[in-house]
Amino acid sequence: MKSYKTLAEACWARDIEWDPERKLDPLFFATELGGEVGEVLNVVKKLHREQIGIPGSRTTIEHLGEEIADARICLQNLANKYGIDVDAVTAKKFNATSDKLGFETHLEEANA
């Protein structure tokens, strides 16, 4: 087993194992992401329904965490296909919003 420090690196490595002929394209990862986000929303719906006391199927916070992780992995795979450094662009966008709104909270930027 080989471990990686970042999700981006691990996704690249596993993508090579998963799809050695490089058949999976950005459209695949975008639609996969859409499906996973739908699963996140379905779990949130069930949690909310339980919170307000409406009958229906139940789920757990742990299940929500698993679905969020699936969505995050799909998002990283999509970013990798386009060569996007998610950590860098997230920090830049987060900080720009903090600046715009006059907030003190910022993320550390790699190239700052």
C-alpha positions in Angstrom: 0.0 0.0 0.0 1.2 3.5 -0.9 0.0 6.5 1.0 0.0 10.2 -0.2 0.1 13.5 1.7 -2.7 15.2 -0.3 -6.0 14.1 -1.8 -4.9 15.5 -5.2 -1.9 13.2 -5.3 -3.8 10.2 -4.1 -6.6 10.8 -6.7 -4.0 11.1 -9.5 -2.3 7.8 -8.5 -5.6 5.9 -8.1 -6.9 7.3 -11.3 -4.0 5.7 -13.1 -4.8 2.3 -11.4 -8.5 2.7 -12.0 -8.4 3.9 -15.6 -5.0 2.9 -17.1 -6.3 3.5 -20.7 -7.4 7.0 -19.7 -11.0 6.6 -20.9 -12.5 8.6 -18.1 -12.9 12.3 -19.0 -14.1 15.5 -17.3 -17.7 14.8 -18.3 -17.5 11.5 -16.4 -16.2 13.1 -13.3 -18.6 16.0 -13.5 -21.6 13.7 -13.7 -20.2 11.5 -11.0 -19.9 14.6 -8.8 -23.5 15.5 -9.5 -24.6 12.1 -8.4 -22.6 12.2 -5.2 -23.8 15.7 -4.3 -27.3 14.3 -4.8 -26.5 11.6 -2.3 -25.3 14.2 0.2 -28.6 16.1 -0.2 -30.6 13.0 0.2 -28.9 12.2 3.5 -29.4 15.8 4.7 -33.1 15.5 3.8 -33.4 12.4 5.9 -31.6 13.9 8.8 -33.8 17.0 8.6 -37.0 14.9 8.4 -35.9 13.1 11.5 -35.1 16.3 13.3 -38.6 17.7 12.6 -40.3 14.5 13.5 -41.7 13.4 10.1 -41.8 9.6 9.4 -39.5 8.2 6.8 -36.2 6.3 6.4 -33.4 7.3 8.7 -29.7 7.8 8.4 -26.7 9.0 10.4 -24.2 11.8 10.6 -21.6 9.2 9.9 -23.3 8.3 6.6 -23.4 12.0 5.8 -19.7 12.2 6.3 -19.1 9.3 4.0 -21.2 10.9 1.2 -19.4 14.3 1.7 -16.1 12.4 1.4 -17.3 10.8 -1.9 -18.3 14.2 -3.3 -15.0 15.7 -2.3 -13.1 12.9 -4.0 -15.2 13.3 -7.2 -14.5 17.1 -7.0 -10.8 16.5 -6.7 -10.9 14.1 -9.7 -12.6 16.7 -11.8 -10.1 19.4 -10.8 -7.2 17.0 -11.6 -8.6 16.5 -15.1 -8.4 20.3 -15.7 -5.1 20.8 -13.8 -6.7 22.9 -11.1 -5.0 23.2 -7.7 -8.1 23.0 -5.5 -6.2 24.1 -2.3 -4.7 27.1 -4.0 -7.9 28.3 -5.7 -10.0 27.7 -2.6 -7.7 29.8 -0.4 -7.7 32.6 -3.0 -11.5 32.5 -3.3 -12.0 32.2 0.5 -9.7 35.1 1.2 -11.2 37.3 -1.6 -14.6 36.8 0.0 -13.3 37.6 3.5 -11.6 40.8 2.1 -14.8 41.8 0.3 -16.9 41.4 3.5 -14.3 42.9 5.8 -13.7 39.7 7.7 -10.4 38.9 9.4 -10.5 35.1 8.8 -8.2 34.0 6.0 -6.6 30.8 4.7 -2.9 30.6 4.3 -2.0 30.7 0.6 0.8 28.5 -0.6 2.4 31.2 -2.8 1.9 34.1 -0.4 
